[in-house]
């Protein structure tokens, strides 16, 4: 009789203890203060207003807040392991989650679900221990390091800027917006050029193009150049009719590498970059025109340029991204490669239809000089 009494007391205490423990975990609230992402948004606003001192302070504060959150999340998950049933069930998230829900470990469940939704179960190989390790290191905030790096670059602190950018680049998998990695690479390339580290400059631009399926496709790149190499009067029309590339992120890298390889005298690489960059630019303009004009369809390079000239935002985009210069460079690089017929045909179109007067005149002058040769 006494043994049954003690067993009942033990079970009662165990249940009460588990309940109290769950309440203890759930009572440890998240760190107080603004969300780290909101503080970084304020830092970006300060940066846009050229208030660089405040921007750095806010960005560093955002990093601190993110670290506090990571420490809290690590603590919450670590505390669950003090429960025997949680430990007993093993290391797989699919088996642990039901137990945590049953124990009312709400914060722990929320933390796990948030990370699974963001990265997927496979990212952690389905394991609780790997998710915990990820969260232990989640104090890293690459967006904040990227912003700070940009500020130090503007202030001429190139070495310090590069350190922050490297840290951001080494933690690309923690970016909230994955495509920010290309912005980081472009900043690193620009600093390398300023420091006259041309090898690193080239490598960072090539890193941007690493994800461009057309640039990495040797067959596609050879086909582009081969069509230019036909050097016929209709080659320009065929070139812009047959090929498209929707990877507009690559355009800047292709423009810069075209100029870099041209200066080195490596015309083979230069023509490939100018060709693919021009195709990507035409694709971008064509898609924009399709959004603006009912039943628009591509009707030649000259027609596309003529219609593009009607829209101020396309003109601004072309100027800001040196697109009109890119088309001229394609003609000039083609001429350097001895593809003179292609170069002249392209310059003839550019001299009449380039949206910017400067590049129309420059194309006209270049065309005249080629015709005199």
C-alpha positions in Angstrom: 0.0 0.0 0.0 2.8 2.4 0.9 4.6 1.6 -2.3 1.6 2.5 -4.4 1.3 5.7 -2.4 4.9 6.6 -3.1 4.6 5.8 -6.8 1.6 8.1 -7.0 3.5 10.8 -5.3 6.4 10.3 -7.6 4.3 10.5 -10.8 2.5 13.6 -9.5 5.8 15.3 -8.7 7.2 14.3 -12.1 4.2 15.8 -13.9 4.3 19.0 -11.9 8.1 19.2 -12.4 7.8 18.9 -16.2 5.1 21.5 -16.3 7.1 23.9 -14.2 10.2 23.3 -16.3 8.2 24.0 -19.5 6.9 27.2 -18.0 10.5 28.1 -17.0 11.7 27.7 -20.5 8.8 29.6 -22.0 9.1 32.4 -19.5 12.6 33.3 -20.7 11.5 36.0 -23.2 13.3 37.1 -26.3 15.8 39.9 -25.9 14.1 43.3 -25.6 14.5 46.1 -28.1 13.9 46.6 -31.8 14.3 43.7 -34.3 17.8 43.5 -35.7 16.5 43.7 -39.3 14.6 46.9 -38.6 17.7 48.5 -37.1 19.7 47.6 -40.2 16.9 49.2 -42.3 17.5 52.4 -40.3 21.2 52.0 -41.0 20.5 51.7 -44.7 18.4 54.9 -44.6 21.3 56.7 -42.9 23.6 55.4 -45.6 21.3 56.7 -48.3 21.3 60.1 -46.6 25.1 60.1 -46.5 25.1 60.0 -42.7 27.8 57.4 -42.6 28.7 57.7 -38.9 25.1 56.9 -37.8 24.9 54.2 -40.5 27.9 52.3 -39.0 26.6 52.7 -35.4 23.2 51.4 -36.4 24.7 48.5 -38.4 26.9 47.5 -35.5 23.9 47.7 -33.2 21.9 45.5 -35.6 24.7 42.9 -35.3 24.6 43.1 -31.5 20.8 42.5 -31.5 21.2 39.6 -33.8 23.8 38.1 -31.5 21.5 38.5 -28.5 18.7 36.7 -30.4 21.1 33.9 -31.4 22.2 33.5 -27.8 18.6 33.3 -26.6 17.6 30.8 -29.2 20.7 28.6 -28.3 19.7 28.8 -24.6 16.1 27.8 -25.3 17.1 24.8 -27.4 19.8 23.7 -25.0 17.4 23.8 -22.1 15.1 21.2 -23.8 18.0 18.7 -23.5 17.6 18.7 -19.7 14.4 16.8 -20.2 14.9 13.0 -20.2 12.2 12.3 -22.7 13.5 14.8 -25.2 17.0 13.3 -24.9 15.7 9.8 -25.2 13.9 10.3 -28.4 17.2 10.9 -30.3 18.6 13.5 -32.6 16.2 13.6 -35.5 13.9 16.7 -35.7 10.9 14.7 -37.0 11.0 12.7 -33.8 11.9 15.5 -31.4 9.3 18.0 -32.5 6.2 16.0 -31.4 7.8 15.5 -27.9 8.6 19.2 -27.6 5.0 20.1 -28.6 3.7 17.6 -26.1 5.8 19.2 -23.4 4.6 22.6 -24.4 8.1 23.9 -25.2 6.5 26.5 -27.5 9.5 28.7 -28.0 11.7 25.8 -28.9 9.1 24.5 -31.4 8.8 28.0 -32.9 12.6 28.3 -33.3 12.9 25.0 -35.0 10.0 25.6 -37.3 11.3 29.0 -38.3 14.6 27.5 -39.4 13.0 24.6 -41.2 10.8 27.0 -43.1 13.8 29.2 -44.1 16.3 26.5 -45.0 14.5 23.2 -45.2 14.9 20.0 -43.2 17.6 18.7 -45.5 19.8 21.7 -44.8 20.3 20.3 -41.3 20.3 16.7 -42.5 17.2 16.4 -40.4 19.2 16.6 -37.1 18.5 18.7 -34.0 22.2 18.9 -33.2 23.1 20.4 -36.6 20.3 23.0 -36.3 21.6 23.9 -32.8 25.1 24.3 -34.3 23.7 26.6 -37.0 21.9 28.8 -34.4 25.0 28.9 -32.2 26.8 30.7 -35.1 23.7 32.7 -36.2 25.1 35.9 -34.6 26.8 36.6 -38.0 25.0 39.2 -40.0 26.5 39.5 -43.5 24.1 42.2 -44.7 25.4 44.5 -41.9 29.0 43.7 -42.7 28.3 44.4 -46.4 26.9 47.8 -45.5 29.8 48.7 -43.2 32.2 47.6 -45.9 30.6 49.9 -48.4 30.9 52.8 -46.0 34.6 52.2 -45.3 35.2 52.0 -49.1 33.6 55.4 -49.6 35.9 56.8 -46.9 39.0 55.4 -48.6 39.6 52.7 -45.9 40.0 50.0 -48.5 41.7 47.4 -46.4 39.2 47.7 -43.6 36.3 47.7 -46.1 37.6 44.6 -47.7 37.8 42.8 -44.4 34.1 43.4 -43.8 33.2 42.4 -47.3 35.2 39.2 -47.0 33.4 38.4 -43.8 30.1 39.0 -45.6 31.1 36.8 -48.5 32.3 34.0 -46.3 28.8 33.8 -44.8 26.7 34.0 -48.0 24.4 31.1 -46.8 23.2 33.4 -44.0 22.0 36.2 -46.4 18.3 36.9 -46.2 18.4 37.8 -49.9 20.8 35.4 -51.7 21.4 37.8 -54.7 23.2 40.3 -52.4 26.2 38.1 -52.9 26.7 39.7 -56.4 26.6 43.2 -54.9 29.3 42.0 -52.4 31.4 40.7 -55.3 31.1 43.9 -57.3 32.2 45.9 -54.3 35.2 43.7 -53.7 36.1 43.9 -57.4 35.9 47.7 -57.3 38.2 47.9 -54.3 40.7 45.5 -56.0 40.8 47.8 -59.0 41.4 50.8 -56.8 44.3 49.0 -55.1 45.6 48.0 -58.6 45.1 44.3 -57.7 44.0 43.4 -61.2 44.2 39.6 -60.7 41.8 39.8 -57.8 39.7 42.2 -59.8 39.3 39.7 -62.6 38.7 36.8 -60.2 35.8 38.6 -58.4 34.1 39.5 -61.7 34.5 35.9 -62.9 32.9 34.8 -59.6 29.8 36.7 -60.6 29.8 34.9 -63.9 30.3 31.5 -62.3 26.5 31.3 -61.8 25.7 32.4 -65.4 24.8 29.2 -67.2 25.5 30.8 -70.6 29.0 32.1 -69.8 30.0 28.7 -68.4 28.6 27.0 -71.5 31.6 26.9 -73.8 29.4 25.7 -76.7 27.0 28.6 -76.3 29.9 31.2 -76.1 31.6 29.7 -79.1 28.3 29.9 -81.1 28.0 33.6 -80.3 31.4 34.4 -81.5 31.1 32.1 -84.5 28.1 34.0 -85.8 30.0 37.3 -85.5 32.9 35.6 -87.2 30.7 34.9 -90.2 31.2 38.5 -90.9 28.2 38.8 -93.3 26.0 41.8 -93.9 23.1 40.0 -92.1 25.1 38.8 -89.2 24.0 41.6 -86.8 20.3 40.9 -87.5 20.8 37.1 -87.0 22.9 37.7 -83.8 20.3 39.7 -82.0 17.4 37.5 -83.3 18.8 34.1 -82.4 20.2 34.5 -78.9 18.8 35.6 -75.5 20.0 35.6 -71.9 17.8 36.5 -69.0 20.8 36.8 -66.5 21.0 40.6 -66.3 23.0 40.4 -63.1 26.0 39.4 -65.3 25.8 42.4 -67.5 28.0 44.7 -65.3 30.7 41.9 -65.0 30.7 41.3 -68.7 31.1 45.0 -69.5 34.0 45.4 -67.1 35.7 42.2 -68.3 35.3 43.2 -71.9 37.2 46.4 -71.2 39.7 44.6 -69.0 40.5 42.0 -71.6 40.6 44.6 -74.4 43.3 46.5 -72.5 45.2 43.3 -72.1 44.9 42.7 -75.8 43.0 39.4 -75.2 40.5 40.0 -78.0 39.1 36.4 -77.9 37.9 36.8 -74.3 36.9 40.4 -74.9 34.6 39.6 -77.8 32.9 36.8 -75.8 32.1 39.1 -72.9 30.8 41.9 -75.2 28.7 39.5 -77.1 27.0 37.8 -74.1 26.6 41.2 -72.3 24.8 42.7 -75.4 22.5 39.7 -75.7 21.6 40.0 -72.0 21.0 43.7 -72.4 18.7 43.2 -75.5 16.8 40.5 -73.6 16.2 43.0 -70.7 15.0 45.7 -73.0 12.8 43.4 -75.0 11.1 42.1 -71.8 10.5 45.7 -70.7 9.0 46.6 -74.0 6.7 43.6 -73.9 5.3 44.9 -70.6 4.7 48.3 -72.1 3.5 47.6 -75.6 0.5 45.4 -76.5 1.4 42.7 -78.9 5.1 43.8 -79.0 7.4 41.3 -80.8 11.0 41.7 -81.7 11.4 43.2 -85.1 15.1 43.8 -85.4 17.8 45.5 -83.4 17.2 48.9 -84.9 13.5 48.8 -84.1 14.2 47.7 -80.5 16.6 50.6 -80.0 14.1 53.0 -81.5 11.3 51.9 -79.2 13.6 51.9 -76.2 14.3 55.6 -76.8 10.6 56.4 -76.1 10.9 55.4 -72.4 12.8 57.5 -69.9 13.3 54.7 -67.4 14.9 52.5 -70.1 17.2 55.4 -71.1 18.2 56.0 -67.4 18.8 52.2 -66.9 20.9 52.1 -70.1 23.0 55.1 -69.0 23.4 53.9 -65.4 24.5 50.4 -66.5 26.5 51.6 -69.5 24.4 49.6 -71.9 24.7 52.1 -74.8 28.5 52.0 -74.3 28.3 48.2 -74.3 26.8 48.1 -77.8 29.5 50.4 -79.1 32.2 48.3 -77.4 30.8 45.2 -79.2 31.3 46.9 -82.5 34.8 48.1 -81.6 35.9 44.8 -80.2 34.5 43.1 -83.3 36.7 45.4 -85.4 39.7 44.6 -83.3 39.0 40.9 -84.0 39.0 41.7 -87.8 35.2 41.1 -88.0 34.9 44.3 -90.0 31.6 43.6 -91.8 29.9 42.8 -88.5 31.5 45.9 -86.9 30.4 48.2 -89.7 26.8 46.8 -89.8 26.4 47.3 -86.1 27.9 50.8 -86.2 25.5 51.8 -88.9 22.6 50.9 -86.7 24.1 52.5 -83.7 24.8 55.7 -85.5 21.1 56.1 -86.3 19.3 54.5 -83.4 21.5 54.6 -80.3 19.2 56.2 -77.6 22.0 58.5 -76.4 23.3 61.2 -78.7 26.8 60.9 -77.5 27.0 57.2 -78.6 25.2 57.9 -81.8 27.9 60.5 -82.8 30.7 58.3 -81.5 29.4 55.4 -83.6 29.1 57.6 -86.7 32.6 58.9 -86.3 34.0 55.3 -85.9 32.0 54.1 -88.9 33.4 56.9 -91.1 37.0 56.0 -90.0 36.4 52.3 -90.8 35.0 53.2 -94.3 38.1 55.2 -95.0 40.4 52.3 -94.2 
